[in-house]
Every structure is written in structure tokens, then in C-alpha cells.
């Protein structure tokens, strides 16, 4: 299994990320201890030159991590035909105990990478690079997260055995399953629809408020609303949106909608959702630095653009989900 092209690409992306952050760790410590933008010493000039190089390389690594989540899910779905009992990505992820932890860690890396990229972007816009120590300190905190993600991914792919009989999505995403996913899947349609639209409408409203006002308070609130909107969106997909797509009252799987027989409709949902959530969290990550003098004119504009992306992303997600519901022949709620 390790010699599948997508698996090789995923392991290389995760491995290179770990190697890059490990290589950058000593430099990060050096920057934290010795950086002084006011100094014209030879040591400071050398740090500044190396900072350009490391920031560029690390930005590239984190952008690759954003794409890796999409490839991971796509690969899990594509491999489902190789395992007995698997009908979609759920069966592949259930082949061993590391599948879903690996997926969750990939999602965590996705959002953390997006927030670091936002901080790095505003730092490079200021003439005195006021966040250099902070962003390299964050790299030291991100390193164990990336190491854990790489280890989980490696254990998962090493444990993929074609002779394993796995379980399908029906055993995990059903009202009878005693899991969080089962509880969300078993939620009644009316309260799920209310939670879905109210949560995402609130996220859009806060995003527009921050786009318009640009205050620190609205930035923090946008991050919280984005996280809450993401949860509401996933619950909505599990509880009723997937049912309308499948036109089946008991099929709650959030992964089968990615399959070609459903015209890859899931990607039209998940791409704007993850983009909007990452943008909202990125806007929130910038707010602790909004009072830094050299960033006072930079952060409001960048944060507003991120809020605009979040508002558009959530609006597109709601529009696509509503279209799927209205176009379906399934009737869940009698009028």
C-alpha cells in the first residue's frame, strides 16, 4: 500500500514538513534570543537574510499542508475499493485504529497552518518585522503537532492491509451508534436545520460586521463564530443535508457525497466551508497584534479581507446546501 502514488505524496509532504521545522528549530531559538531589528550588527544582518529564506520555505511547506488534507480524503475514498466491506472513505479509515485520528490531526494542521500563514503575512508587510519572535516561537509549538500528525499518518498507511474486513459508513453514522457522530446523525431534522442556518447566519453576520468595522472585539468574535459555524455545518451535513443528497432517510455518511456517483457534490460543500473557517480563524489569530504600532495600518485591511472570504465562503456553503435540499425528491418534513 505504501507504494500508491498518493500515499507517497502524502508521506513526503508530511515528512518534509517535519524535516523543515526540525531544521528551522535551532534558527528559531536563535531568532527568539538574539533578534534586534534596531541593531546593525553583522549577526543581525545574517539573521535577517536567513529569515527571508526560512519564511519563504516554511510558507511553502504550510501551503502544501493545506492541500494535503484534500489529497488525504480523496485518497481514502479512492482506496475504498481495495478493502472488503468498504463503500467509501469511512471503510478505508476504519481499516486500523489510526485512520480517523490521522484525519483529525490533518484537519488540525490545516487550520493551524492557515493561522500561521496569516500571522506571517502581516509580519512581512511591516518594515520592522515585529512578529518575528512570535511566529518562530509558534513554529516550535507547531513542530510536535506536525510530528504527531506524521507519525499517525505513517502508522495508518503501514497498517493498511488488503486482507482486512472493514466496516462501512452505516455502522458509524447512524442514530444507533454510541458516538458523537452517531448523536449528530440521529438529530431530528427540524432542530438540525435551525441549528445549521442560525449558526452559519451568525458566522456570516459577524464576518460582515468585522469586514465593515474591523475592531479587535469583532475579530475575536469572528474566530469563535467560525469555529461554531464549522461545527453547525458538520452537524447539518450529518443530520439532514446528506439525506437530501442521497434521497435516502437513513444514509448519513459525510464521505459518500464525495464519490463520483453523487457527482462529487461533497467537494462543493467542503471546499468553501474549510476555506471560510480557515479565513475566520486567521482573522482572529491576528487580533492580539492589532495594537502593535507598525501593524496598526496593516492588520485591519488583511483581517477585513479574511472576513470577506469567510462571509463569501459560508454564504456559498449555505447556497449549495440549500440547492441540494430543494433539488432533492426526499421529503423529511411534512408541511
C-alpha positions in Angstrom: 0.0 0.0 0.0 2.9 2.4 0.7 3.8 2.5 -3.0 0.5 4.1 -4.0 1.4 7.5 -5.6 -1.0 9.5 -3.4 0.3 7.8 -0.2 3.9 8.5 -1.3 3.0 12.1 -1.9 1.2 12.5 1.5 4.1 10.9 3.4 6.6 13.1 1.6 4.6 16.2 2.3 4.3 15.4 6.0 7.9 14.2 6.2 9.3 17.3 4.5 7.2 19.5 6.8 8.7 17.8 9.9 12.2 17.9 8.5 11.8 21.6 7.6 10.5 22.6 11.0 13.2 20.5 12.7 15.9 22.2 10.6 14.3 25.6 11.4 14.1 24.9 15.2 17.7 25.9 16.1 17.3 29.0 13.9 14.0 29.8 15.6 15.7 29.7 19.0 18.5 31.9 17.7 15.9 34.4 16.4 14.0 34.4 19.7 17.1 35.0 21.8 19.1 37.4 19.5 16.8 39.2 17.2 17.1 43.0 17.4 15.9 45.0 14.4 17.5 48.2 15.8 20.9 46.7 15.6 23.1 47.0 12.6 25.5 44.2 13.7 26.7 41.6 11.3 24.9 38.9 13.3 21.5 40.8 12.9 22.0 41.2 9.2 22.7 37.5 8.9 19.6 36.7 10.9 17.5 39.0 8.6 18.8 37.3 5.4 18.1 33.8 6.8 14.7 34.9 8.0 13.7 35.7 4.4 14.8 32.2 3.3 13.2 30.3 6.1 9.9 32.3 6.0 9.6 31.6 2.3 10.3 27.9 2.6 8.0 27.5 5.7 5.2 29.3 3.9 5.5 26.9 1.0 5.5 23.9 3.5 2.3 25.1 5.2 0.6 25.8 1.9 1.4 22.2 0.9 -0.2 21.1 4.2 -3.4 22.9 3.3 -3.6 20.8 0.1 -2.6 17.6 1.9 -5.9 17.4 3.7 -7.8 17.4 0.4 -5.5 14.7 -1.0 -5.8 12.6 2.2 -9.6 12.5 1.9 -9.5 11.9 -1.8 -7.0 9.1 -1.4 -9.0 7.4 1.4 -12.1 7.4 -0.9 -10.2 6.1 -3.9 -8.7 3.2 -1.8 -12.1 2.1 -0.6 -12.4 -0.4 -3.5 -9.4 -2.4 -2.2 -11.0 -3.4 1.1 -13.8 -5.8 1.8 -16.7 -4.1 3.4 -15.6 -0.5 2.5 -18.0 1.6 0.5 -16.3 5.0 0.9 -13.5 6.7 2.8 -15.0 5.6 6.1 -14.2 2.0 5.3 -10.7 2.8 4.5 -10.2 4.9 7.6 -11.7 2.1 9.7 -9.1 -0.5 8.4 -7.0 0.3 11.5 -7.1 2.4 14.7 -5.0 5.2 13.1 -7.3 6.2 10.3 -9.7 8.7 11.9 -7.0 10.1 14.4 -4.9 10.8 11.3 -7.7 12.6 9.6 -8.4 14.7 12.7 -4.7 15.6 13.0 -4.7 16.6 9.4 -7.6 18.9 9.9 -5.9 20.4 13.0 -2.7 21.0 10.9 -4.8 22.6 8.2 -6.3 25.2 10.5 -3.1 25.9 12.4 -1.2 26.3 9.2 -3.8 28.8 7.9 -3.4 30.8 11.1 0.4 30.8 11.0 0.3 31.9 7.3 -2.0 34.8 8.3 0.4 35.9 11.0 3.5 35.5 8.7 1.7 37.6 6.0 1.1 40.6 8.2 4.6 40.4 9.7 6.2 40.6 6.2 4.1 43.7 5.5 5.6 45.7 8.4 9.0 47.4 7.9 10.3 46.3 11.3 9.0 42.7 11.3 7.5 42.9 14.8 6.2 39.4 14.9 9.4 37.5 14.0 10.0 36.2 17.5 6.3 35.3 17.9 5.9 33.4 14.6 9.2 31.5 15.1 8.1 30.7 18.7 4.8 29.3 17.2 6.9 27.2 14.9 8.4 25.5 17.9 4.9 24.8 19.2 3.8 23.5 15.8 6.7 21.1 15.4 5.3 18.4 17.9 1.9 18.8 16.3 3.4 18.0 12.8 5.5 15.2 14.2 2.3 13.6 15.8 0.4 14.1 12.5 3.2 12.5 10.5 3.5 9.6 13.0 -0.2 8.9 12.9 -0.3 9.1 9.1 2.7 6.7 8.8 1.2 4.2 11.3 -2.1 4.4 9.4 -0.6 3.7 6.0 1.7 1.0 7.3 -1.4 -0.7 8.8 -3.4 -0.8 5.5 -3.7 -4.5 4.8 -5.8 -5.6 1.9 -7.0 -8.8 3.7 -8.7 -6.8 6.5 -12.5 -6.8 6.5 -13.6 -3.3 7.5 -16.9 -1.7 8.4 -19.0 0.6 6.2 -20.2 4.0 7.0 -23.6 2.8 8.2 -22.1 1.4 11.4 -20.6 4.8 12.3 -23.0 7.4 11.0 -26.4 6.2 12.3 -28.6 7.3 15.1 -28.0 4.0 16.9 -24.2 4.5 17.1 -23.0 5.5 20.6 -20.6 8.1 19.3 -20.5 11.9 18.7 -21.0 11.3 15.0 -23.9 9.0 15.8 -25.5 11.6 18.1 -25.2 14.2 15.4 -26.6 11.9 12.7 -29.6 11.0 14.8 -30.6 14.6 15.4 -34.1 15.4 14.4 -34.4 17.3 11.1 -36.1 20.5 12.4 -33.7 21.3 15.2 -30.8 20.4 13.0 -32.0 22.7 10.3 -32.5 25.5 12.8 -29.0 25.0 14.3 -27.5 24.9 10.8 -29.0 28.1 9.4 -28.8 30.0 12.7 -25.1 29.1 13.3 -24.0 29.8 9.8 -26.1 33.0 9.5 -24.4 34.2 12.8 -21.0 33.4 11.3 -21.8 35.4 8.2 -23.2 38.3 10.2 -20.1 38.5 12.4 -17.8 38.2 9.3 -19.6 41.1 7.7 -19.5 43.1 10.9 -15.8 42.6 11.1 -15.3 43.4 7.4 -17.2 46.6 8.0 -15.8 47.7 11.4 -12.5 45.9 11.8 -12.4 46.0 15.6 -10.4 43.6 17.7 -13.6 42.5 19.5 -15.3 41.6 16.2 -12.1 39.8 15.1 -12.1 37.6 18.2 -15.8 37.0 17.8 -15.3 36.1 14.2 -12.9 33.3 15.2 -15.4 32.0 17.7 -18.3 32.2 15.3 -16.2 30.5 12.6 -15.5 27.6 14.9 -19.1 27.3 16.0 -20.3 27.7 12.4 -18.0 24.8 11.3 -19.5 22.6 14.0 -23.0 23.6 13.0 -22.2 22.9 9.3 -20.8 19.4 10.0 -23.9 18.6 12.1 -26.1 19.8 9.3 -24.3 17.6 6.8 -24.6 14.6 9.1 -28.2 15.1 10.1 -30.1 16.2 7.0 -28.0 17.5 4.1 -26.6 14.1 3.3 -30.0 12.6 3.4 -31.3 15.0 0.8 -28.3 14.4 -1.5 -28.7 10.6 -1.2 -32.5 10.9 -1.3 -32.5 8.2 1.5 -33.8 8.8 5.0 -31.1 6.7 6.7 -27.9 7.4 4.9 -25.9 10.0 6.9 -22.4 9.4 5.6 -20.5 12.7 5.0 -17.9 10.9 2.8 -20.1 9.1 0.2 -21.1 12.6 -1.1 -17.5 12.9 -2.4 -17.9 9.9 -4.7 -18.4 10.2 -8.5 -21.8 8.5 -8.4 -23.0 11.6 -6.5 -21.2 13.9 -8.9 -18.6 14.9 -6.3 -21.2 17.1 -4.6 -19.4 17.0 -1.3 -16.5 19.0 -2.6 -18.8 21.8 -3.5 -19.7 21.8 0.2 -16.4 21.2 1.9 -14.1 23.5 -0.1 -16.0 26.7 0.8 -16.6 25.5 4.3 -13.0 24.8 5.1 -11.8 27.9 3.3 -14.3 30.1 5.2 -13.4 28.6 8.6 -9.7 28.9 8.0 -10.1 32.6 7.0 -12.3 33.3 10.1 -9.7 31.7 12.4 -6.9 33.5 10.6 -8.6 36.9 11.2 -9.0 36.0 14.9 -5.3 35.0 15.1 -4.2 38.5 14.0 -6.1 40.4 16.7 -3.6 40.0 19.6 -1.2 42.1 17.4 -3.5 44.8 16.2 -2.1 47.3 18.7 1.5 46.8 17.5 2.4 50.2 16.1 3.9 49.1 12.8 0.9 46.8 12.2 -1.8 49.3 13.1 -2.4 50.1 9.5 -1.8 46.6 8.2 -3.9 44.2 10.3 -7.3 45.9 9.8 -7.0 45.6 6.0 -5.8 42.0 6.0 -8.3 41.0 8.7 -11.1 42.6 6.7 -10.2 40.7 3.6 -10.1 37.4 5.6 -13.6 38.3 7.0 -14.8 38.9 3.5 -13.5 35.5 2.4 -15.2 33.9 5.4 -18.5 35.6 4.6 -18.4 34.6 0.9 -17.4 31.0 1.8 -20.1 30.5 4.4 -22.7 32.1 2.0 -21.6 29.8 -0.8 -21.8 26.8 1.5 -25.4 27.7 2.6 -26.4 28.3 -1.0 -25.0 25.0 -2.2 -26.5 23.1 0.7 -29.9 24.8 0.2 -29.8 23.9 -3.5 -29.2 20.3 -2.7 -32.1 20.2 -0.3 -34.5 21.9 -2.7 -33.5 19.9 -5.7 -33.9 16.6 -3.8 -37.0 14.4 -4.1 -36.7 13.4 -0.5 -39.3 14.8 2.0 -38.1 14.8 5.6 -40.5 17.4 7.0 -44.2 17.3 6.2 -45.8 20.7 5.5 
